[in-house]
Amino acid sequence: MLKTEMRNERTMHIDQMSTAEMLKIISDENFNAVKAVEAALDPIGQAVDAISAAFANGGRLFYLGAGTSGRLGVLDAAECPPTFGVSTEKVVGLLAGGATAMEVGQEDFEDSREAPVNDLKAHNLTKDDIVVGISAAGGAAYVVSGMEYARKIGCVTIGLTSNPDTAVNRAADISIVTDTGAEVITGSTRMKAGTAQKLVLNMLSTCAMIKSGYVYENLMVNLQPSNVKLRDRMVRIVCDIKNVDHACAEQLLENADWSIRKAVSENE
């Protein structure tokens, strides 16, 4: 039996616990998700290097998943443009069941082998792109089929699972296994497994963007002035880099059409 489907002995009687007891045991189990990610840092590092190499070659990053796993991929992809100022096509999240599945469960789409191929073709997947298949259990047909198609056309594939020796692992050039073990609620991989996936996805996109030059020191220097909060952050970044006051930083950005890179290179 898959570890993610086993019963957790510590929570066999969680239905009889007090609220405080429930929270403590869930909190304890969440630490196991962090430990599982730490144990997988080597393949995560290999994946980061592969993604940054794809970016350098003009390629894109695709996340492919179903259910919680797919939603987490879509979330990470959606957060890359506002964080790093990249195109919405640079990191793409594909979810079994499409946009509707972000709000309403579409579990039956997980079993489709045709849908992921069609979804990837719709985005004109090429051998320069990289595909990360995300599946806690490691056997979602939508994920496996999409990875197999990507591999067939020459893409590097990365598998992110919480179980070893699964179909997703076998379809991956780089296999990341975050062994989170049995869930607090049996089979509910939206919990520990999902937490570990979120942590790994943060690492993959963030580190690849850093290696691709979208971060200076620890500052987001490719931000776009799309709202008041981001404009204020851009001003503070210029203040930090140029060691100037708020008014001066804002003027530098105005003169540079709100490009941090241009603003900090003024008069240098």
C-alpha positions in Angstrom: 0.0 0.0 0.0 1.2 3.5 -0.7 2.4 5.4 2.3 0.0 8.2 1.6 -2.9 5.8 1.8 -1.9 4.1 5.1 -3.6 4.9 8.4 -1.7 7.1 10.8 -1.5 5.3 14.1 -1.1 8.6 16.0 -4.5 9.8 14.8 -6.6 6.6 14.9 -8.9 8.3 17.4 -8.7 11.9 16.3 -12.5 12.0 16.2 -12.4 11.7 20.0 -9.7 14.3 20.7 -10.3 17.8 22.0 -9.7 20.8 19.7 -6.3 21.4 21.4 -5.2 17.8 20.9 -6.2 17.8 17.3 -4.3 21.0 16.6 -1.2 19.8 18.4 -1.1 16.5 16.5 -1.6 18.2 13.1 1.1 20.7 14.0 3.5 17.9 14.9 2.7 16.1 11.6 3.3 19.4 9.6 6.9 19.3 10.9 7.3 16.0 9.1 6.4 17.7 5.8 9.3 20.1 6.3 11.7 17.3 7.2 10.6 15.4 4.1 11.5 18.4 1.9 14.9 18.8 3.6 15.6 15.1 2.9 14.9 15.7 -0.8 17.2 18.7 -1.3 19.6 17.0 -3.7 17.0 16.2 -6.4 15.3 19.5 -5.8 18.6 21.1 -6.6 19.0 19.1 -9.8 15.5 20.3 -10.8 16.3 23.9 -10.1 19.4 23.7 -12.3 17.4 22.0 -15.1 14.7 24.7 -14.9 17.2 27.6 -15.0 18.9 26.0 -17.9 15.6 25.7 -19.7 14.9 29.4 -19.0 18.4 30.3 -20.4 17.5 28.5 -23.5 14.2 30.3 -24.0 12.1 27.5 -22.6 9.2 27.6 -20.2 8.2 25.8 -17.0 5.0 23.8 -17.0 3.3 22.4 -13.9 1.0 19.5 -14.5 -1.3 18.1 -11.8 -4.7 17.0 -10.6 -6.7 17.9 -7.5 -4.7 19.6 -4.7 -1.4 18.9 -6.6 -2.6 20.7 -9.7 -4.1 23.6 -7.8 -0.8 24.2 -6.0 1.0 24.2 -9.4 -1.5 26.8 -10.8 -1.0 28.9 -7.7 2.8 28.9 -8.0 2.6 29.7 -11.7 0.1 32.6 -11.1 2.4 34.1 -8.5 5.5 34.3 -10.7 4.4 37.3 -12.9 3.7 39.7 -10.0 6.7 38.5 -8.0 9.3 38.4 -10.8 7.8 40.5 -13.5 7.8 37.6 -16.0 5.3 36.8 -18.7 2.3 34.7 -17.8 3.6 32.2 -20.4 7.0 31.7 -18.6 5.5 29.5 -15.9 2.3 27.7 -16.8 0.1 25.7 -14.4 -2.1 23.0 -16.0 -4.8 21.4 -13.9 -7.0 18.4 -14.7 -10.4 19.8 -15.3 -9.2 23.3 -16.2 -10.0 26.5 -14.5 -13.3 25.2 -13.1 -11.3 22.7 -11.0 -9.7 25.5 -9.1 -13.0 26.1 -7.3 -15.0 22.9 -7.7 -13.5 19.4 -7.5 -13.3 17.7 -11.0 -11.8 14.4 -9.8 -12.9 12.4 -12.9 -10.6 14.4 -15.1 -7.6 12.9 -13.2 -8.1 9.7 -15.1 -7.9 11.2 -18.6 -4.8 10.4 -20.6 -5.8 12.5 -23.6 -6.6 15.8 -21.8 -3.0 16.5 -20.7 -1.6 16.0 -24.2 -4.2 18.3 -25.6 -3.5 20.9 -22.9 0.2 20.8 -23.6 -0.3 21.0 -27.3 -2.5 24.0 -26.8 0.5 25.8 -25.3 2.7 24.6 -28.1 5.0 22.6 -25.9 8.5 22.2 -27.3 11.7 20.3 -26.4 13.1 23.5 -24.9 10.4 23.5 -22.2 10.4 21.6 -18.9 7.5 19.8 -17.4 7.0 19.1 -13.6 4.4 16.4 -12.9 2.9 16.8 -9.5 1.0 13.9 -7.9 1.1 13.0 -4.2 0.2 9.4 -4.8 2.2 9.3 -8.0 -0.2 7.6 -10.3 -2.6 10.2 -11.7 -3.1 9.3 -15.3 -3.4 13.0 -16.3 0.0 13.7 -14.9 1.7 10.5 -16.1 0.4 10.8 -19.6 1.4 14.4 -19.9 4.9 13.6 -18.7 5.2 10.8 -21.1 4.2 13.0 -24.0 6.6 15.7 -22.8 9.5 13.2 -22.7 8.6 11.9 -26.1 9.1 15.3 -27.7 12.4 15.8 -25.8 11.5 17.8 -22.7 13.2 17.3 -19.4 10.6 16.0 -17.0 10.5 16.3 -13.2 8.3 14.2 -10.9 7.1 15.5 -7.5 5.5 12.8 -5.4 5.2 11.6 -1.8 5.7 7.9 -2.7 8.7 6.2 -4.2 8.6 3.9 -7.3 5.4 5.2 -8.9 4.4 5.8 -12.5 5.3 9.5 -12.0 8.8 8.7 -10.8 9.3 6.4 -13.7 8.2 9.1 -16.2 10.6 11.6 -14.7 14.2 12.4 -15.6 14.5 13.9 -12.1 12.4 12.4 -9.4 11.6 14.3 -6.2 10.1 12.2 -3.5 8.9 14.0 -0.3 8.2 11.1 2.0 5.5 12.6 4.2 4.1 9.3 5.3 0.5 8.6 6.5 -1.8 11.5 6.6 -3.6 12.8 9.7 -6.9 11.9 7.9 -6.2 8.8 5.9 -5.5 9.6 2.2 -6.1 13.3 2.6 -3.0 14.4 0.8 -4.2 18.0 0.8 -2.6 18.0 4.2 1.1 17.0 4.8 1.8 15.9 1.2 0.3 19.1 -0.1 2.3 21.2 2.3 5.5 19.5 1.1 4.5 20.1 -2.5 3.9 23.8 -1.9 7.3 24.1 -0.2 9.1 22.4 -3.1 7.3 24.4 -5.8 8.3 27.6 -4.0 11.9 26.4 -4.1 11.8 25.4 -7.8 10.4 28.7 -9.1 12.1 31.0 -6.7 15.6 29.5 -7.1 15.3 29.2 -10.9 14.2 32.9 -11.1 17.2 33.9 -8.8 19.6 32.0 -11.0 18.0 33.6 -14.1 18.7 37.2 -12.8 15.3 38.2 -11.7 16.5 38.9 -8.1 19.3 41.3 -7.0 20.7 40.5 -3.6 17.4 39.4 -2.0 15.3 42.1 -3.8 12.6 41.7 -6.5 14.1 44.0 -9.1 11.8 43.0 -11.9 8.5 44.1 -10.2 5.8 45.9 -12.3 3.9 48.9 -10.9 0.5 47.3 -11.1 -0.9 48.5 -7.8 -0.2 50.9 -4.9 1.5 48.2 -2.7 3.9 47.2 -5.5 4.7 50.8 -6.4 5.6 51.5 -2.8 7.7 48.3 -2.6 9.5 49.4 -5.8 10.3 52.8 -4.2 11.7 51.1 -1.1 13.8 48.8 -3.2 15.3 51.7 -5.0 15.9 53.5 -1.6 17.8 50.4 -0.4 19.9 50.0 -3.5 20.7 53.7 -4.2 20.7 54.8 -0.5 18.4 57.7 -1.3 15.2 59.0 0.4 11.7 58.1 -0.7 11.1 61.2 -2.8 14.4 60.7 -4.7 13.7 57.1 -5.3 10.2 57.8 -6.6 11.6 60.4 -9.0 14.2 58.0 -10.3 11.5 55.5 -11.0 9.4 58.1 -12.7 12.3 59.1 -14.9 12.9 55.4 -15.7 9.3 54.6 -16.6 9.0 52.6 -13.4 11.8 50.2 -14.2 13.8 49.4 -11.1 16.8 48.2 -13.2 16.9 51.5 -15.1 16.3 53.6 -12.0 19.2 52.1 -10.1 21.6 52.4 -13.0 20.9 56.1 -13.4 24.2 58.1 -13.2 26.3 55.0 -12.6 
